[in-house]
Amino acid sequence: MGELSIEEYNKIIKQEEACLFPKSYVCPICDEHFKSLTVRSSKLYSQGMDEDLRPKFRWVDPIKYEVVVCPICGYGALSRYFNEMIPVWRKMLQNGMPSFNNERVFLGGNRLSYDESLKLYEFACRCNELAAFKGSRKAYTYLKRGWVVRGKLYAESDFLKPEEKEGLKIEETRCLELAYDGFMKAISEEDFPIAGMDEDTLMYLCSALANRLEKYADAMTLLSRLMASRTVNPRVKDKAFDLKEIVRERLKEQEANGQ
Ligand SMILES: [Zn+2]
């Protein structure tokens, strides 16, 4: 990123703010009406994606804004799940949320810093532990949280101390590990689409996560299964082919090091 002048920094902030608008929500737990910053999809300019499907955009990291948290009761979830509520889950959340000790989020700013966004993810993950949601909902939240941690590592790289970077890498790995374990379980227990993904996409995502988690043999098994499928989407197949080359190299290195 290099050294940024104050003017350049302010320009970046203004560009991010211009991509956002306050969207209205009604909390399914306490009925509070509130607004939460949301990205205007028309303002997104794609800059490709990481090999594990984390999308990248100019000016704004939309994953920072994917969690919605009620400022009154503290109920939080990824926006796609926010209104998915049944009475038994509501009861579980209402019983468990007092353990948050009245900790609340502030939603008054014009944008979210990475730390503010990670705080919202913390609320969503805590709520996920309270109710008997599907495993894929928990896994998807951890995946997105891991991606926000990675986003912080990239965006704030120049300002972070080595030990802070190390801590963030550990946190990213922890989140991706929880996502991987949850999705692998969901593949055998849930019906597709899972978290909006078809079978090919989720199998590919899991193989990419396994690769990042240095579970190369598992990654190879998943990729072989995926590529043996006759109906696999050609775009997914191309990505799987590229990833297989990388995993093959890593496996060779591992064997050479006698691991
Ligand atoms: Zn609420």
Boltz pocket constraint, residues with backbone or C-beta under 6 A from the ligand:
constraints:
  - pocket:
      binder: B
      contacts: [[A, 27], [A, 28], [A, 29], [A, 30], [A, 31], [A, 32], [A, 70], [A, 71], [A, 72], [A, 73], [A, 74], [A, 75]]
      max_distance: 6.0
